């Protein structure tokens, strides 16, 4: 009987620890996403301004287009990653 109680207690503690780890991972992911969204907003705004300029600075426009695409790819990669690494 004592052994069963010990097992249940250990299992409950493990479940709690895993929940805490999952919450920490979700929080970390949310922070990473916030950072990426902020970077994207800044880059996209700059791109919009550059596209309206006359004369156009094509090299800089291409650089910011690439930056926006890179940030988009980073967001997709982060969202596709498992919350808890296996």
Secondary structure, 3 states (H helix, E strand, C coil): CHHHHHHHHHHHHHHHHHHHHHHHHHHHHHHHHHHHHHHHHHHHHHHHHHHHCCCCCHHHHHHHHHHHHHHHHHHHHHHHCCCCCC
